[in-house]
Structure formats: structure tokens, C-alpha cells
Amino acid sequence: MRQLWILVSFLVLLGMVFSTLGGPFGKLQGTRRVEMPELVALVEKGEIESVSMRGPAITATTKSGERLSTLGPERSDHYIAYFTEHGVVPSFQRTEEQWVQLASVVLPTLLMAGIAFFVFRQMQAANGRAMNFGKSRARLQAAGGPRVTFADVAGCDEAKQELEEIVLFLKDPQRFTRLGGRVPKGLLLMGAPGSGKTLLARAVAGEAGAPFFNLSGSEFVEMFVGVGASRVRDLFESARRKAPCIIFIDEIDAIGRNRGANVSGGHEEREQTLNQLLVEMDGFEPHDAIILVAATNRPDVLDPALLRPGRFDRRVVVPPPDLRGRIGILRVHAARSPLAPEVDLERIAKGTPGFSGADLASLVNEAALFAAREGKPHIEQGDLDRAKDKVAMGAERRSLLLTPEDRRRTATHEAGHAIVARFVPGCDPVNKITIVPRGFALGLTESLPEERFTESRTFRLAMLALLMGGRSAEEEVFGEQWTGAENDLQRATRLARSMVLLAGMSEALGPVAWGAMQDDSGGPRFGGPDYSARTAERIDDEVRRLLDEAHDRARGVIRAHRAALDAVVEALLETETLDREEFERVVLAAESAAPAP
């Protein structure tokens, strides 16, 4: 194509030159070509004003202003004498000047041709990009690159055991196929964000030494219909050339959502992409040497056809790490950093329930940054404690200057939470209290939760009282309500609605899951609620009753232990932060000094 374009450009350029110069020696623009006898006749008639000769080329100008050109013989002495005898003395131009005139025409033409060629190349490049629009954007991690193995993954032992079979298949496929066995083509990793799903998929590829295609579900979908399906086809074609290999699609719910939920119908781009993925996974031509691993934190929205046997028929749950898992994750990340001998990772793990693997990785990284800022040779226990508080509660805002009244109100609010947690059975023990602003909060009370996989009604009622503790303390001390309890009230309301709607912990409504169609915030997920308006009123009444009882319970505890509350407030105003031991010492001293009721 490039050679054809160059040939066409040359022919156009040559035609422009000849049409401009008119013949082998040229013809000026606006000049009429005549034969020599015609020019001689005009000279004899006296109609020629001037004659210019340049070698055999003769150019004449008539008295009317018309320009004429012709070619004379090689030896033109006869015509020079003839023109002179008839009163027209010819002028002569050097032959070399012809090339100057030729260059004045050719060079602009060449410039225009160059511009046209540049534009053509740009159009050709744009056409190439358009041709690659439907190509897969998967990133290939070659087998010889940096490896991630199961030793780099901690906190999900059961998930690793599920994936070991895939590793064995990738290393020795004949071990399974000789007996007619077939390894599942699709593995769906399900878990909360940051639980380690992507890391597990990379570890499978690293253990097996297999090529690893990595991309996100959103990279398939574009505004043009058919592009996503084209990219799916190209992805599997590339994978076949590298088989046996792994294809990892992160956030597959971007293309795998349930079909038919869109008003645009089945021709919507995402559904076309999903259809092509279903065909490639288990269509007319199966591909046993390609294993598709996908990750999502919303398995409930995936299309049933994607989860049927033969496609994603093996589902691996990656849960939040328990205490032993958190210790293992901390050790994995701490192995890259020098630790002081007194560092106790188990203590950090006990104080981080609910942390994901990503949270723990961020904790160790923040501790390393704290130690580096202070020029320490290794990470100390204090650095890890500060990092834990920053990840859990946000960075300190020392620059926020509170008035003495705001500091006292904040100390009273946090002390109310701590006193309720201390004296209400079932609450988790207090680990730290601070009135140093962090994130959006002016103060925080941190508990040390126990490992729980289920929660009793007694525990949830105690949590409701704990959340009402700050507001109750403000009412008892200042006799007025403040906006500092907004977040506590929101959390308490969600907890109470969850008890009534989902857990069946209401005696008035009974063991019914009234919120089967509710999302995590308590609102309807699809359509309206699955209960009547009369039931909705009873639900509201039950939620209000639970919150009122928790409020009364918290105020009763605050009144019974007012001396301890005041002592904790004064200690917070003095030191700003109390740890578990200091809090217990202040409370015991105040309780022993208080008069018996």
C-alpha cells in the first residue's frame, strides 16, 4: 500500500510539472503554444512587440499582450537576423536560468506531496488503531517473570487447598486426563474487597509456572456494540497459543450480571459480551487447557448460566482472616521489614478484628513509614500501634484546635461510651480512648472485639446500649443534646433494623426474615419491600422500642457510675489518650472512692 501511494504521488507530480512547463523545455503559465511559421507570419505583420530566446526555446509577446512560445532549430542565427531585420531585436537568457524556474515550480509541488504523504500515514495509523479496537487488552505475565507463590499468601488456608488441584493440573495435565477426569474450567473467587482474591490467582500461576492473562471485567465493555465480544474471542485465541494457561478476570460482575434485568434488551453490549464468554467457556469447541479464574465480591448478581456446571462450577470463598490468619499475614508482610525484638505481632493481630489482608499490608507499610521518618533502624511496637490506629481510625488532626468547651464535650461523649462498655455485660472490653481528632471524628473509643462468627441477641442489645452511651453522657452532664452522636444514632438504627428485619430478634414480629429483599443499608434492593404497610408500621415501632430501651439502659449505667465518668473525663482532658490499663486504673480508683449508694 505504501509503494502504491508513492507511485501515485510521483505520477501526479510529474503530470503537474509537464502541464505547468509544457513539454521538455517548458511552457510558462498563461503562454500559448504556436508553430514557428505562425510566429514568423506575426513578425512580418508587425504584431510582435518583443522576442526572448533561450537556446532553442523562443518566447514572444504580441502588442496586445499575449505570450507565445515555440521551438526553433538548434542553430538559430538565421532567425536572430530575421527578427532584427523586421525591427524586433531578440533578447537572450542564459540556459541555466531554466532550472531556477523549474525549481520554483517543483519545490512547492514536492512540499504539497510531502504534506499529503504525512496525512496519509496518519490516516493509516488511525486505521490500524481502529483495527486493533477489538483486540484483547489482557496483560500477559510470562512464566519466567517474577513469581508469587502460596508462601506469599496467608490467612486463607482452605482456599489454597482448593486451588492446589489446579496447580497439579497445570503441572501435569495427563495425570487427570488419562483416567477421564476433567478439572473445572472455571473457578470463582468470592470474598470481600482486599481479602486476597487477586493474590491467590497470581499464586496459582506462580506455583504452576504457567502463563497468566490478567485483566478486569470492565476492559471488555465499550460504547460500541460488538467490541466486548470481539475482545473475548481474541483473549481466548491468545490463551490457546499459550495453553496450558490461566485467564484471570477481576470484578467479573462488570460483564457477568444477570441477563434480562436491563430495559434495553438482549442487544445491550454487556450482554453480548457475556454471551460470547459463555460460548468460549463451554461452547461447541471446548478448551480443556485453559482455566478461567474470576473474582467478585457480588456473586449474588451473577447470571445463573455463568455459574452452572461446566463453567464456573467451583466456587472458592475467601473469607476475612481470623486471628491465626491475621498473624500469618502480618508475618508475611513484616518479613520484608526489620522488626525490633520486642515486637509482638500477635498483639497487633488481636487488636485488628475485621481487618482484611489489604488492611494489614497497609498497617505494616504505615509502621515502616513512621519508623523511617524518625530515622529508626527497625520497626518498633509503638510504630505498629500508631499505624493500627491510623488505618482503623484515620490520621491524627493535631492542627484542629478545639475550644475548651468542645474538648470537654468530646471527652464526656467518649467517656460515656467507655463507661457503658465497662459495666454492661456482653460488651467488648475497651482498648483505647482518645480525644485527639482523627478523620471526621473529634474523638474515638476503640474496643477489643472477641472473635465471633455469630452474634447473640444479648450481645446486640449490649452494642445498642454502647452506641447510645455517648449521647446519654452528654444529656446527663450538660442536660442537652449535641450533634456529636449523629454517627452513633445511624449505626444504632441500622443495627436495630437488622435485628428486626433480618435476624428475627423481635418478639412482636417473630422469627421472620422481613428484609429478605433488603440491601446492607436496610433499603429495598429490587422493587419495593416484601411486606405490607401495616407490617412496616410494626417494624418501625419495634426499631423505635429497641432504641429507646438501649437509651434508657445507657443512661442508667451513666447515672450509677457518674463518679467514674467524671474521673475518665478529667484524665482525658489531661492526657488526651488512655489505653486499656490506664482506663481500668482510673475507673477502679473512682469506684473505690465513691460513696456507697
ZIHU-V721055 format. One record per backbone hydrogen bond with DSSP energy under -1.0 kcal/mol. NH is the residue of the N-H (numbers start at 1). CO is the residue of the C=O. Records with the same first field share a line. If there is no record, write none. Layout:
# ZIHU-V721055
NH = CO ; CO
This chain:
# ZIHU-V721055
5 = 1
6 = 2
7 = 3
8 = 4
9 = 5
10 = 6
11 = 7
12 = 8
13 = 9
14 = 10
15 = 11
16 = 12
17 = 13
18 = 14
19 = 15
20 = 16
21 = 17
22 = 18
31 = 28
32 = 67
34 = 69
39 = 35
40 = 36
41 = 37
42 = 38
43 = 39
44 = 40
45 = 41
46 = 43
47 = 42
49 = 61
50 = 61
52 = 59
53 = 91
54 = 57
57 = 54
58 = 70
59 = 52
60 = 68
61 = 50
62 = 66
63 = 47
65 = 62
68 = 60
69 = 32
70 = 58
72 = 56
80 = 76
81 = 77
82 = 78
83 = 79
84 = 80
85 = 81
86 = 82
87 = 84
88 = 83
91 = 51
93 = 53
97 = 94
98 = 95
99 = 96
101 = 97
102 = 98
103 = 99
104 = 100
106 = 102
107 = 103
109 = 105
110 = 106
111 = 107
112 = 108
113 = 109
114 = 110
115 = 111
116 = 112
117 = 113
118 = 114
119 = 115
120 = 116
121 = 117
122 = 118
123 = 119
124 = 120
125 = 121
126 = 122
127 = 123
128 = 124
129 = 125
130 = 126
131 = 127
132 = 128
133 = 130
135 = 132
139 = 214
141 = 212
145 = 142
152 = 149
153 = 150
160 = 156
161 = 157
162 = 158
163 = 159
164 = 160
167 = 163
168 = 164
169 = 165
170 = 166
171 = 167
172 = 168
175 = 172
176 = 173
177 = 173
178 = 174
180 = 177
181 = 176
186 = 311
187 = 292
188 = 314
189 = 294
190 = 316
191 = 296
195 = 192
200 = 196
201 = 197
202 = 198
203 = 199
204 = 200
205 = 201
206 = 202
207 = 203
208 = 204
209 = 205
210 = 205
212 = 141
213 = 246
214 = 139
215 = 248
217 = 250
219 = 216
220 = 217
227 = 224
230 = 226
231 = 227
232 = 228
233 = 229
234 = 230
235 = 231
236 = 232
237 = 233
238 = 234
239 = 235
240 = 236
241 = 237
245 = 289
246 = 211
247 = 291
248 = 213
249 = 293
250 = 215
252 = 295
254 = 251
255 = 252
256 = 252
258 = 301
265 = 262
268 = 265
272 = 268
273 = 269
274 = 270
275 = 271
276 = 272
277 = 273
278 = 274
279 = 275
280 = 276
281 = 277
282 = 278
291 = 245
292 = 185
293 = 247
294 = 187
295 = 249
296 = 189
301 = 298
302 = 299
303 = 256
306 = 303
311 = 308
312 = 306
313 = 311
314 = 186
316 = 188
318 = 190
326 = 322
327 = 323
328 = 324
329 = 325
330 = 326
331 = 327
332 = 328
333 = 329
334 = 330
335 = 331
336 = 333
337 = 334
340 = 379
343 = 340
348 = 344
349 = 345
350 = 346
351 = 347
352 = 349
355 = 352
358 = 194
360 = 356
361 = 357
362 = 358
363 = 359
364 = 360
365 = 361
366 = 362
367 = 363
368 = 364
369 = 365
370 = 366
371 = 367
372 = 368
373 = 369
374 = 370
375 = 372
376 = 371
379 = 338
384 = 380
385 = 381
386 = 382
387 = 383
388 = 384
389 = 385
390 = 386
391 = 387
392 = 388
393 = 389
394 = 390
397 = 437
400 = 397
407 = 403
408 = 404
409 = 405
410 = 406
411 = 407
412 = 408
413 = 409
414 = 410
415 = 411
416 = 412
417 = 413
418 = 414
419 = 415
420 = 416
421 = 417
422 = 418
423 = 419
424 = 420
427 = 424
431 = 446
432 = 446
433 = 578
434 = 444
435 = 576
438 = 441
439 = 395
441 = 438
444 = 434
446 = 432
448 = 429
460 = 456
461 = 457
462 = 458
463 = 459
464 = 460
465 = 461
466 = 462
467 = 463
468 = 464
469 = 466
472 = 468
473 = 469
474 = 470
475 = 471
476 = 472
477 = 473
478 = 474
486 = 483
489 = 485
490 = 486
491 = 487
492 = 488
493 = 489
494 = 490
495 = 491
496 = 492
497 = 493
498 = 494
499 = 495
500 = 496
501 = 497
502 = 498
503 = 498
505 = 499
510 = 506
512 = 510
514 = 512
515 = 501
516 = 513
518 = 515
519 = 523
522 = 519
525 = 517
536 = 532
537 = 533
538 = 534
539 = 535
540 = 536
541 = 537
542 = 538
543 = 539
544 = 540
545 = 541
546 = 542
547 = 543
548 = 544
549 = 545
550 = 546
551 = 547
552 = 548
553 = 549
554 = 550
555 = 551
556 = 552
557 = 553
558 = 554
559 = 555
560 = 556
561 = 557
565 = 561
566 = 562
567 = 563
568 = 564
569 = 565
570 = 566
571 = 567
572 = 568
573 = 569
574 = 570
575 = 571
576 = 572
578 = 433
580 = 431
583 = 579
584 = 580
585 = 581
586 = 582
587 = 583
588 = 584
589 = 585
590 = 586
591 = 587
592 = 588
593 = 589
594 = 590
